[in-house]
Amino acid sequence: MLVARVEVSRGSLSLLVELAAAAGQVVVLLGPNGAGKSTTLRALAGLTPLTAGRIALDGQVLDDVGAGVFVPPERRPIGLVHQDPLLFPHLSVRDNVAFGVRARGADRAQARRVADGWLERMRLSELATVRPSALSGGQAQQVALARALAAGPHLLLLDEPLAALDVSTRSVVRTQLREHLTSFGGPSVLVTHDPLDALVLADQLVVVEAGRVVQAGPPSEVARQPHTDFVARLVGLNLYRGTCDSTGTVQLDGGGVLHAVASSAGAGPALVALRPGAVALHSSRPEGSPRNVWSGTVAGLELLGDRVRVAVEGSPSVLADVTAAAVADLGLRTGLGVWLSVKANDLEVYRSAPAPR
């Protein structure tokens, strides 16, 4: 198990991230560029010194600033996979994978046997004798992962492992990566800024912004109840802050009122999440049962696959997803006044939990 408190002060970055990962668990660090995700990974690997804090893996202390303990990177039982596979161009795929095993003291024959086992497990055996220059981007990243796993690490660290791949390759490798991480016996910590990678690969999602953890939990929970605007944008939700009463009525901080079903948040400060697809647009004030009806002005339109995302300014402002046919029927264009409606049971109202330190 990994238990870490990572504190690093470097230039303008003040980083404080606490992590715990059990055997077999995949923890994904998600956040914008410059948030401190890769610095956290480098600190776990021993490549960036801690300013304060402590890192322990399977009960062994790897870093403890207060106690003066520091285990050098080469002596840590850790596998590290970068965005760039960093394969040795003069070695075959087999010998690239065997490299880490030899670095642990095995002879060449033994290291090659271990490498062949991993290549077979990862369905790469037919590439054993080729050089890295003959590999596709996805194959090279798989070889880099095999090299890290072949050395028998107790902890696997992956820094944006899919970022350099094209869209079609990324989808395939993402599925394969999830399979390999699931079969790995130790904890894994993966860094990404891609929400799909995070949602597919993570058992536990840790969102880092400006050097601090702002939300942590299972991916489904984070996606359903985002705590920051950054997370809401990533998962495609409208997010509002306000004050809720016991009936589910929320007075929004930015202006406007939303009515939900009885709120589990109780009375007091609350967050409201709303799917763009749950917002209906109308040319005139709608009749009927929706509890939330208000007017606004179209601020922009963007094509997203088979839907059109419409930005509407109002109280509150909102992003709404509609069909292309609806855009034509309503004559939607920038500057047009519209009416909006949302059903009460389409609003997710919840209390913003204190962010983990």
CORBELQUI-V479203 format. One record per backbone hydrogen bond with DSSP energy under -0.5 kcal/mol. CO is the residue of the C=O (numbers start at 1). NH is the residue of the N-H. If there is no record, write none. Layout:
# CORBELQUI-V479203
CO_NH ; CO_NH
This chain:
# CORBELQUI-V479203
1_58 ; 2_21 ; 3_56 ; 4_19 ; 5_7 ; 5_54 ; 6_17 ; 7_51 ; 7_52 ; 8_10 ; 8_15 ; 10_13 ; 12_14 ; 13_10 ; 13_15 ; 15_8 ; 16_213 ; 17_6 ; 19_4 ; 21_2 ; 22_25 ; 25_27 ; 25_188 ; 26_28 ; 26_203 ; 26_204 ; 27_29 ; 27_190 ; 28_30 ; 28_206 ; 29_192 ; 30_208 ; 32_35 ; 35_211 ; 36_40 ; 37_41 ; 38_42 ; 39_43 ; 40_44 ; 41_45 ; 42_46 ; 42_47 ; 42_48 ; 43_46 ; 52_7 ; 53_65 ; 54_5 ; 55_62 ; 55_63 ; 56_3 ; 57_60 ; 59_61 ; 60_57 ; 60_62 ; 62_71 ; 63_55 ; 64_68 ; 64_69 ; 65_68 ; 69_64 ; 70_72 ; 72_75 ; 73_76 ; 76_78 ; 77_154 ; 77_155 ; 79_157 ; 81_159 ; 83_85 ; 87_89 ; 88_91 ; 91_132 ; 92_96 ; 93_97 ; 94_98 ; 95_99 ; 96_99 ; 96_100 ; 97_101 ; 98_102 ; 99_103 ; 100_104 ; 101_104 ; 101_106 ; 102_105 ; 107_111 ; 108_112 ; 109_113 ; 110_114 ; 111_115 ; 112_116 ; 113_117 ; 114_118 ; 115_119 ; 116_120 ; 117_121 ; 118_122 ; 119_124 ; 119_125 ; 120_123 ; 124_127 ; 125_128 ; 127_93 ; 127_130 ; 128_94 ; 130_93 ; 131_134 ; 132_135 ; 136_140 ; 137_141 ; 138_142 ; 139_143 ; 140_144 ; 141_145 ; 142_146 ; 143_147 ; 144_148 ; 145_149 ; 146_150 ; 147_151 ; 148_153 ; 149_152 ; 154_187 ; 155_79 ; 156_189 ; 157_81 ; 158_160 ; 158_191 ; 160_163 ; 162_165 ; 166_170 ; 167_171 ; 168_172 ; 169_173 ; 170_174 ; 171_175 ; 172_176 ; 173_177 ; 174_178 ; 175_179 ; 176_180 ; 177_181 ; 178_182 ; 179_183 ; 180_184 ; 187_156 ; 188_27 ; 189_158 ; 190_29 ; 191_160 ; 192_31 ; 193_195 ; 194_198 ; 195_199 ; 196_200 ; 197_201 ; 198_202 ; 204_28 ; 205_207 ; 205_217 ; 206_30 ; 206_208 ; 207_214 ; 207_215 ; 209_212 ; 211_16 ; 212_209 ; 212_214 ; 215_207 ; 217_205 ; 218_221 ; 218_222 ; 219_223 ; 220_224 ; 221_225 ; 228_232 ; 229_233 ; 230_234 ; 231_235 ; 232_236 ; 232_237 ; 233_236 ; 236_276 ; 238_274 ; 240_272 ; 241_253 ; 242_270 ; 243_251 ; 244_268 ; 245_248 ; 248_260 ; 249_245 ; 249_251 ; 250_252 ; 250_258 ; 251_243 ; 252_255 ; 256_252 ; 258_250 ; 258_260 ; 263_266 ; 268_244 ; 270_242 ; 271_350 ; 272_240 ; 273_348 ; 274_238 ; 275_278 ; 276_279 ; 276_321 ; 278_280 ; 280_341 ; 282_339 ; 291_293 ; 292_342 ; 294_340 ; 295_315 ; 296_338 ; 297_313 ; 298_335 ; 300_311 ; 302_309 ; 304_307 ; 306_324 ; 307_304 ; 308_310 ; 308_322 ; 309_302 ; 309_311 ; 310_312 ; 310_320 ; 311_299 ; 311_300 ; 312_318 ; 313_297 ; 316_315 ; 318_312 ; 320_310 ; 320_322 ; 322_308 ; 323_327 ; 324_328 ; 325_329 ; 326_330 ; 327_331 ; 327_332 ; 333_336 ; 336_298 ; 338_296 ; 339_282 ; 340_294 ; 341_280 ; 342_292 ; 343_346 ; 344_261 ; 344_347 ; 346_275 ; 347_349 ; 348_273 ; 349_264 ; 350_271 ; 351_353
